[in-house]
Amino acid sequence: MSTASLRIQRLKVLLAGVFSQLLCIGIARFAYTPLLPVMQQQTWMGDADGGWLAALNYAGYMLGAVLAALIHSIYIKDTLYRIGLVLAVITTVGMALTDNFWLWAGLRFIAGLSSSAAMLLASGLILHWLMHHRQRGELGIHFAGLGLGIVLAAVAVEFMLSRSLDWQAQWWIFGLLGAVLLVPAWHWLPRPVKPVAGARAELPAAMPPSRTFMYLMLPAYFCAGYGYVINATFIVTIVEREPLLAGMGNWTFAVVGLAAAPAVMLWDLIARRVGYLGALVIAMSIQVVGIVLPAITANLAVVMLSAVLYGGTFLGCVSLVLTMAGKLYPASPARLMGQMTLAYGAAQIFAPALTGVLAETSGHYTLGLWLASGFVLLGAVLLAYLRQVDQTAQRLDAEAKALAVAR
């Protein structure tokens, strides 16, 4: 393959990931966020119901993470990726066909399962292609699709509301748009090619993390997941319920996506300077501020700043962790990606349900926001300690090697 054709193929592979994110995350997952207040106004849905549906969506995503961790065959993962694309379209259309809670619950669960196709399976497949073609194994462009998906969901709902379309019509339109996005997401990511007999791609050796790393990284990423899911699920509803901010909910969500899309590539650059753990500590520390600001004031400028800080960091955390998994296990990144995502996803199951119940009881989301920011702060502290331990271990290892050479 010539250099020019390799560049074109690389771009198409990365764009396939972007389109999969637009479909499986932007539509199948995040269209629910700007549509939540619309559905609450036009159906029987309350805060607790909205929280439970979000929790079931993340439970489906967590099941997808388990499958990604257990399945070793790259060919099976490719097949499941394509099934996930189809399920994303079907579950989106299905939301328009009923207003039964249990049917919605099943659809949101399956939609969550499909979203793991873009976040985990596509990530692993793209990393596999990049490394086997000796390309830089960074996923910033791929994950930019998630930020663009948020923008797509927010702007689409705002546009459809201006046309006085009800919640069912909006789900239908999202389903049709998803069917269009499925085409490049399917065709531009090549199916894994079986290696020619006697030929073997040279991949970097695996660098399994220590037990200490896993003991600290998993709870830290759990905390990150708790903080992420509250704003991702309720930010539009939180903003719309403030009298001074009515009508700005979808635009706030769009700002989150606009901040997230380029930020993932920025965090790649930061990680090159300070390492993955250092970049994660910085990102989560900033995210604490972004999460808690709407609980402090309803000033529009401050809320928009909150959207920028939150959007500019939450996706960076995900991209950094999953890329780090690819560096540690270049031949089979999905296993560690799955383990990390299980920790991240566990928080996403009960956090929205708990927050919905607290909001229905208290009449506002303030407590939920403070709780989420506290979790993220705890995660940042754990990662800062892990970074210190990791640097100490590297220094001692270097000193031991130098001593051995001197002898």
C-alpha positions in Angstrom: 0.0 0.0 0.0 1.4 3.4 -1.0 1.9 6.2 1.5 -0.9 8.2 -0.1 -3.4 5.3 -0.1 -2.4 4.4 3.4 -3.2 8.0 4.6 -6.6 7.9 2.8 -7.4 4.5 4.3 -6.3 5.7 7.8 -8.6 8.7 7.5 -11.6 6.5 6.4 -10.9 4.1 9.3 -10.9 7.0 11.8 -14.0 8.6 10.2 -15.8 5.2 10.5 -15.2 5.5 14.2 -16.5 9.1 14.2 -19.7 8.0 12.4 -20.1 5.0 14.8 -19.9 7.5 17.7 -22.4 9.8 16.1 -24.8 6.9 15.7 -24.3 4.8 18.8 -23.5 7.5 21.3 -24.8 10.8 19.8 -28.2 9.3 18.8 -28.8 6.0 20.5 -27.4 7.2 23.8 -27.3 11.0 24.1 -30.5 12.0 22.2 -32.2 10.9 25.4 -30.6 13.9 27.3 -32.2 16.8 25.3 -35.4 14.8 24.8 -35.8 14.0 28.5 -37.5 17.4 29.4 -39.6 17.1 26.2 -40.8 13.6 27.2 -41.4 14.7 30.8 -43.6 17.6 29.5 -45.6 15.5 27.0 -45.8 12.1 28.8 -46.3 10.7 32.3 -42.5 10.6 32.9 -41.2 12.0 36.2 -37.6 12.6 37.5 -37.3 9.2 39.1 -38.5 7.4 35.9 -36.1 9.4 33.8 -33.3 8.5 36.2 -34.1 4.8 36.0 -34.3 4.7 32.2 -30.8 6.4 32.2 -29.5 3.8 34.6 -30.8 0.9 32.5 -29.1 2.5 29.5 -25.8 2.5 31.3 -26.4 -1.1 32.6 -26.7 -2.2 28.9 -23.4 -0.4 28.2 -21.8 -2.2 31.1 -22.9 -5.6 29.7 -21.2 -4.5 26.5 -18.1 -3.8 28.5 -18.2 -7.3 30.0 -18.6 -8.9 26.5 -15.7 -6.8 25.2 -13.5 -8.0 28.1 -14.4 -11.7 27.6 -14.3 -12.1 23.9 -10.8 -12.5 22.4 -11.5 -13.1 18.7 -11.0 -9.9 16.7 -13.4 -11.4 14.1 -16.2 -11.9 16.6 -15.7 -8.3 17.9 -16.0 -7.0 14.3 -19.3 -8.9 13.9 -20.6 -7.6 17.2 -19.6 -4.1 16.2 -21.8 -4.3 13.1 -24.7 -5.8 15.1 -24.3 -2.9 17.5 -24.7 -0.4 14.7 -28.0 -2.0 13.6 -29.3 -2.2 17.1 -28.6 1.5 17.6 -31.0 2.3 14.7 -33.7 -0.1 15.8 -33.8 1.0 19.4 -33.9 4.6 18.4 -36.9 4.1 16.2 -38.5 1.8 18.9 -38.6 4.7 21.3 -41.2 6.4 19.1 -43.5 3.4 19.0 -44.5 3.2 22.6 -44.9 5.1 25.9 -44.8 2.0 28.1 -42.2 2.2 30.8 -41.0 -1.4 30.5 -40.7 -1.3 26.8 -38.8 1.9 27.0 -36.6 0.3 29.7 -35.8 -2.6 27.4 -35.0 -0.3 24.5 -32.8 1.9 26.6 -30.9 -1.2 27.9 -30.3 -2.5 24.4 -29.3 1.0 23.2 -26.7 1.0 26.0 -25.5 -2.3 24.8 -25.1 -1.0 21.3 -23.2 2.1 22.5 -20.4 -0.2 23.6 -19.9 -1.1 19.9 -18.7 2.5 19.2 -16.9 3.1 22.5 -15.1 -0.2 23.1 -15.4 -2.5 20.1 -14.7 0.2 17.5 -11.9 1.6 19.7 -10.2 -1.8 19.8 -10.7 -2.5 16.1 -9.3 0.9 15.1 -6.3 0.5 17.4 -5.8 -3.0 15.9 -5.8 -1.5 12.4 -3.6 1.4 13.3 -0.9 -0.7 15.0 -0.9 -3.4 12.3 -0.3 -0.6 9.8 2.4 1.0 11.9 0.3 4.2 12.6 0.3 6.2 15.8 -2.1 4.5 18.2 -4.0 7.6 19.4 -7.8 7.7 19.5 -8.4 11.4 19.8 -10.1 11.8 16.4 -12.2 8.7 17.0 -13.5 10.0 20.3 -14.1 13.5 18.8 -17.1 11.8 17.3 -18.7 11.5 20.7 -18.5 15.3 21.2 -19.9 15.9 17.8 -22.6 13.4 18.6 -23.6 15.5 21.6 -23.7 18.6 19.4 -25.8 16.7 16.8 -28.3 15.6 19.5 -28.7 19.0 21.1 -29.0 21.0 17.9 -31.3 18.5 16.2 -33.7 18.6 19.2 -33.6 22.4 19.3 -34.4 22.6 15.6 -37.2 20.1 15.9 -38.7 21.9 18.8 -38.7 25.1 16.7 -40.8 23.1 14.2 -43.2 22.1 17.1 -42.5 18.4 16.6 -43.6 16.2 19.5 -41.3 13.7 21.2 -42.4 10.8 19.0 -41.6 12.6 15.7 -38.2 13.5 17.1 -37.3 9.9 17.9 -38.5 9.0 14.3 -36.2 11.6 12.8 -33.3 10.5 14.9 -33.9 6.9 13.7 -33.8 7.9 10.1 -30.6 10.0 10.6 -29.1 7.0 12.4 -29.8 4.8 9.3 -27.8 7.2 7.2 -24.9 7.3 9.6 -24.8 3.5 9.7 -23.6 3.3 6.1 -20.1 4.9 6.5 -19.7 3.5 10.0 -20.2 0.0 8.5 -18.3 0.3 5.2 -15.3 2.4 6.1 -14.0 0.2 8.9 -12.4 -2.8 7.1 -13.1 -6.3 8.4 -10.0 -7.8 10.0 -7.9 -9.6 7.5 -6.5 -13.0 8.4 -2.7 -12.9 8.4 -0.9 -14.6 5.6 0.8 -17.8 6.6 4.3 -17.1 7.8 3.7 -13.3 8.1 3.3 -11.7 11.5 2.9 -8.1 12.4 5.3 -6.9 14.9 3.4 -5.3 17.8 5.0 -3.8 20.9 5.2 -6.2 23.9 2.5 -6.1 26.5 3.2 -4.2 29.6 0.7 -5.5 32.2 0.0 -3.0 35.0 0.8 -3.8 38.6 -1.7 -4.8 41.2 -1.3 -1.4 42.9 -2.1 0.3 39.6 -5.3 -1.7 39.2 -6.3 -1.3 42.9 -6.1 2.5 42.5 -7.0 3.0 38.9 -10.3 1.1 39.0 -11.9 3.0 41.9 -10.6 6.3 40.5 -12.2 5.6 37.2 -15.4 4.6 39.0 -15.4 8.1 40.6 -14.9 9.6 37.1 -17.9 7.6 35.8 -20.1 8.9 38.6 -19.2 12.5 37.8 -19.6 12.1 34.1 -23.0 10.5 34.1 -24.9 13.2 36.2 -24.2 16.1 33.8 -24.4 13.8 30.7 -28.0 12.7 31.7 -29.5 15.7 33.5 -27.7 18.9 32.3 -30.5 19.9 29.9 -33.2 19.3 32.5 -31.1 21.2 35.2 -30.7 24.2 33.0 -34.3 24.3 31.7 -35.7 24.3 35.3 -34.0 27.6 36.1 -36.4 30.4 35.2 -33.6 32.7 34.0 -32.2 29.9 31.8 -35.3 28.5 30.2 -34.7 27.7 26.6 -30.9 27.4 27.0 -30.8 23.7 28.0 -30.1 22.3 24.5 -27.6 25.0 23.7 -25.8 24.3 26.9 -25.6 20.6 25.9 -24.3 21.6 22.5 -21.5 23.6 24.1 -20.6 20.5 26.1 -20.2 18.7 22.8 -18.3 21.5 21.1 -15.8 21.6 23.9 -15.5 17.8 24.0 -14.8 17.3 20.2 -11.4 19.1 20.0 -10.4 18.5 23.6 -9.7 14.8 23.1 -6.8 15.6 20.7 -5.6 18.3 23.1 -5.4 15.7 25.9 -3.4 13.5 23.7 -0.8 16.3 23.4 -0.9 16.9 27.2 -0.4 13.2 27.9 2.8 13.3 25.7 4.2 16.0 28.1 3.1 14.8 31.5 2.1 11.2 30.9 -1.4 9.6 31.0 -1.8 9.7 34.7 -0.7 13.3 35.0 -3.1 14.3 32.2 -5.9 12.4 34.0 -5.3 14.2 37.3 -5.4 17.6 35.5 -8.6 16.7 33.6 -10.5 15.4 36.6 -9.4 18.4 38.8 -10.9 20.8 36.2 -14.0 18.6 35.8 -14.8 19.0 39.5 -15.2 22.7 38.9 -17.2 22.2 35.8 -19.7 19.8 37.5 -20.4 21.9 40.6 -20.8 25.4 39.0 -24.5 24.9 38.1 -25.2 24.0 41.8 -23.7 27.4 42.9 -25.3 29.8 40.5 -27.8 30.1 37.6 -25.8 32.8 35.8 -25.8 32.0 32.1 -22.1 32.8 31.6 -21.1 30.6 34.5 -23.3 27.8 33.3 -21.7 28.0 29.9 -18.3 28.0 31.5 -19.4 24.9 33.3 -20.4 23.3 30.0 -16.9 24.1 28.5 -15.0 22.7 31.6 -17.1 19.6 31.8 -17.2 18.9 28.0 -13.5 19.6 27.7 -12.5 17.1 30.3 -15.0 14.1 30.6 -14.3 12.8 27.1 -10.6 13.4 27.6 -10.6 11.1 30.6 -12.2 8.3 28.6 -9.9 8.7 25.7 -6.8 8.8 27.9 -7.8 5.7 29.8 -8.7 3.6 26.8 -5.6 4.8 24.8 -3.5 3.9 27.9 -5.1 0.4 27.8 -4.1 0.1 24.2 -0.5 1.0 25.1 -0.4 -1.6 27.9 -1.9 -4.4 25.8 -1.3 -3.5 22.1 -2.2 -7.0 20.8 -5.5 -7.2 22.8 -6.5 -3.8 24.2 -10.2 -4.7 24.6 -9.7 -6.8 27.8 -8.2 -4.0 29.8 -10.6 -1.5 28.2 -13.5 -3.7 29.3 -12.2 -3.9 32.9 -11.8 -0.1 33.1 -15.2 0.4 31.6 -16.8 -1.9 34.1 -15.5 0.4 36.8 -16.7 3.4 34.9 -20.0 1.9 34.0 -20.8 0.6 37.5 -21.1 4.2 38.7 -23.3 5.0 35.8 -25.9 2.4 36.7 -26.9 3.7 40.2 -25.7 7.3 40.0 -28.6 8.6 37.7 -31.2 6.5 39.5 -30.0 7.9 42.9 -29.8 11.4 41.5 -33.3 11.1 40.0 -34.8 10.0 43.3 -32.9 12.8 45.2 -34.2 15.4 42.7 -37.8 14.1 42.9 -37.6 14.2 46.7 -35.9 17.7 47.0 -37.3 19.3 43.9 -33.8 20.2 42.5 -30.5 18.6 41.4 -28.2 20.6 43.6 -27.4 17.7 46.0 -26.7 15.4 43.0 -24.2 17.8 41.5 -22.3 18.3 44.8 -22.2 14.5 45.2 -20.9 14.0 41.7 -18.2 16.6 42.1 -17.1 15.0 45.4 -16.7 11.7 43.7 -14.6 13.2 40.9 -12.4 15.0 43.4 -11.8 11.7 45.2 -10.8 10.1 41.9 -8.3 12.8 41.2 -6.7 12.3 44.6 -6.4 8.6 44.0 -4.8 9.2 40.6 -2.4 11.7 42.0 -1.3 9.2 44.6 -1.0 6.5 41.9 1.1 8.8 39.8 3.5 9.4 42.7 3.7 5.6 43.4 4.3 4.9 39.7 7.1 7.6 39.4 8.8 6.2 42.5 8.6 2.6 41.1 10.1 3.8 37.8 12.9 5.7 39.6 13.8 2.7 41.8 13.8 0.4 38.8 16.1 2.7 36.9 18.5 2.9 39.9 18.5 -0.9 40.2 19.3 -1.3 36.5 22.1 1.3 36.8 23.5 -0.5 39.8 23.4 -3.8 38.0 25.3 -2.3 35.0 27.9 -0.7 37.4 28.6 -4.2 38.9 
